Every structure is written in structure tokens, then in C-alpha cells.
Amino acid sequence: MTDFELKTDCRHVRWDRPCTPHKRRGKVCDTCDEYAPVRHRVLMVKLAATGDVLRTTAFLPAIHATWPQAKVTWVTRKSAVGLFDGNPLVDEVLATDDAVTAARLQTETFDVVLCPDADPDAAVLAALANGRERRGYVRDAQGRVVPLGPGAARWLQMGLSDTDKRDNRDTYQNLVADVLGLDRTLVREPILEPSAHDRAGAQAFVRGLGASGALVGLNTGAGGRWAYKVWTREHQQAFVRLCTDAGASVLLLGGPEEVQRHRELTTANPGRAVFDGGNHNSYGRFAGLIEQCRVVVTSDSLAVHVAAARKVPAVVLFGPTSAAEIELYGRGTKIVPPGLDCLCCYLPRCDKVPHCQALIEPAVVWAAVQPWLAVTPAKG
């Protein structure tokens, strides 16, 4: 043994490498003024789609207020791990497809285990973990998902009842704060921090476009689960023309599934100020691109929550999912198609012709965009 003093209860300790204060600022443990003793160990189990995971980061300030000096560990799917790069309120992220994760959950003890969804996979991990307290959901020996409080019971019922889901007027943030027993007033925006490299790269990319006028982001997809969350190609093309005719520029935003859609939109609009933002961006680069836009037009998807995280106004188009649940933090407009009694159906597909997204007219969306173009952009 050496006389090296290691404060093993410090939040900054990384057992297989030097801690950040030592590596970046040369601090040593016995005299370090960044010593941060851990008082609480909190485990969050949140899987689901990446947009859903991102919006749940809005609860992190409430978690730290409820359990001061907490070390927060987050369990999620591998596809969402990158969302937490640079997040100052999460200490470590564990991926569900890593065999070590199950071992960690069974050998470490957490002061509280939080599981905000009645997802059987998440609930079984919450039950598996060693925790002195559990909030939200667990899975029992019969394979049943068990709500651990009245807020969790309400959210479970809403997920199983189309009527309750459609009648709800509360936001996800309020509903899930009740699930986890957190103070609603302490919930903030989602947290997604682009690195300096990603932000500079996005800025340089946009400067290189030579775009004139305000830059409007058009998020062209919405993942593959609900086909009719996506605005039609014809309406997207018409919207591009309305924007560019008015002197604005359009930046196409999307993922790998939207490569063909981006190609179609740029090909159909030769000579217009419509630019492809790429389809293989990291989460940080995607956030950096959204940060360059004056307003983003999107369906209910990851881009809504990225815009909220970066304080960029969003005009959001709804159909099969709940408009009430989405929180825009006073920086956006919700558009729902008129004349339908089947909205918020959560059906992957339907036989309505025209379907809900086809009923949202480009002129209506452009009218909703214009007031946000007149607002002074928030400083990033």
C-alpha cells in the first residue's frame, strides 16, 4: 500500500481511471477543493424511445433537489446512451444489453430506485436492483407490473385505457412527477448538452450553406412506430415552397430513415434555399443544428424534446399521439388536425382517408411559424 489518500465517497471517483478534477485540473485527493461526497445513490431505470428518454431528463433537477448530493446512475438502452454525453446531472449510464449491468444492479445498493414507466422490461430491472426504496413500478414474481403509489396507478390506467388517454389534459412532466413522488414545480426542461466540438461544427456547417433569411428547421420523420406521426411528403414540399417564397431558408433534419425523404425534398426544389442537415448526426450534432434554427417544425418526436432542451421554439404537428402530454415550455405551438374524433388513438396505422397528418395544411403550419420568426432568438 502507498500513502495515497483516496476519498472513496466522492462523486468524481472513477475506479479505473483518474477523476476529472485530477485529469483536467491537476487536483489531488487529499487537498482537492472539488471533493463532492455522495449522500444519496439514485438509480433511474428508463428505457423506451430516445425522445421519451430525453424528455425524462427534465426530472433530474427535481431528483437532485429531493436527494441532495446524489450520485445518479441511469439505466437505458444502448441507442440512448449518447443522450447523456455532457449531462452534468447524471454520473454514469448503464446499457441494458451489457451483461455487467445486471451484476451492478444486484451487487450495489441504491438509496432509491426510480422507474417511471409501466414497461415490463424496465419494471423487472427496477425489481432486480438492490434498493432501500422504490418509486414508480416493479415487476412481481407472476410477471405483473405493480404500481407503487397512486400517481403510478393513474399513469398505468391511462396507458391501458384509450378513453383515459384521450381525455387527459395534463403534461407528461406533471403526470410522471406524481409517479415518482417528485415536486412538479421542480421539473425543468430536458437536458441535452452539445459539446463545444458539436456546436462549432453545426455553426460552421450552417455558415457554409450560405442560407439567406431566417433558418427554419423541418424535422422530416418520427421513427417507425407510428406511421401517421409523419407529415406527408406533399405537405412538406409545399411547406418548403411557402418558407422559401417568403425569404426564409429550410434545414432538413432527420435520421437514417429519412435519407430518401431528404433526397426527394431537395430534388423537388431546385434553386430554393432548402438544405440537407444530414441523416447520421450524433445527438450532440443534432442538438447543435437545431440550436442554429429560429424555429423547428416537427411531429411528436425526438426533435420536440431536443428543441426544448436547447430553448428553440417548436411548431409541433399531432395526430395519433397526445398533444396534451407534450410540454413546450412556452416556446412553441401545437397543431392538431380539425374534424377528427379519433385523435390520440396510438394506432401504428389506420384506414382513415385522408389520415390525420394529411389534414394539417402547409399554410396553417407556415402561419404558426411566422410569429416565432419575429421572436428574438434565445442565447445558446
Beta strands, then each sheet from edge to edge (+ up, - down):
strand 1: 40-45
strand 2: 70-76
strand 3: 92-95
strand 4: 109-110
strand 5: 112-115
strand 6: 130-131
strand 7: 134-139
strand 8: 145-147
strand 9: 215-219
strand 10: 249-253
strand 11: 274-276
strand 12: 295-299
strand 13: 314-317
strand 14: 332-335
sheet 1: 3+ 2+ 1+ 5+ 7+ 8-
sheet 2: 4+ 6+
sheet 3: 11+ 10+ 9+ 12+ 13+ 14+
end
